[in-house]
Amino acid sequence: MRVILAEDSILLREGLIRLLTEEGHEVLAAVGDGEALIREVEQRRPDLIVVDIRMPPTHTDEGLRAALEIRRRWPDLGVLVLSQHVEKNYATQLLASDTAGVGYLLKDRVSRVEEFLDSLDRVHNGGAAIDPEVVRQLLARTTHVDPLSKLTTREREVLDQMAQGHTNAAIALKLHISQSAVEKNVNMIFEKLDLTRTTGYSRRVLAVLQYLGS
């Protein structure tokens, strides 16, 4: 895939360039701020961008704002956002409209090379890649009147995997259960949480994350 990186840490940026190049991907550009990222995307039209949330000049949400602008202007472009810590408000903003082709990972995940590359592939292919720790904190911080108490232990495990962006087949492998069992659990989750029934893998992730993050 053709990738543009936006990361102000030179060490991490160079490491990502080397990793992606060794995996056969083409790094079109590597920049250190949000404005440069938007310019490069406009000129080069990559398949996917990898962007840090906090970048110069204020090191607050410049990367996120650039990512949101890019999603608005080029909705089919894959966006993978990196963050040092779980930023619930930022995660909610990124995932508020559509999780198709969107990822939110903690930077620690980059060191787990296979997981990071798998996340890149999912985002590039129009799926979602949500860090497990982000999902866990969204689950823990939900302000609804204890809706998760309705779920069984297995349903909570399936919900955790589903919210990370895994397909039913992948969940079945991870939890060592049949795909039909996963499908039954997914149906029960949507019924118990009173979520609108939707079709499509990314839409169901969006529905869950919107519910948990609201």
PyMOL commands that set and color helices and strands:
alter all, ss='L'
color gray80, all
select helices_A, chain A and resi 10-22+34-44+62-73+88-95+107-111+113-124+132-141+147-150+153-164+168-175+179-192+201-213
alter helices_A, ss='H'
color red, helices_A
select strands_A, chain A and resi 2-6+26-31+48-52+78-83+102-106+128-130
alter strands_A, ss='S'
color yellow, strands_A
deselect
rebuild
show_as cartoon
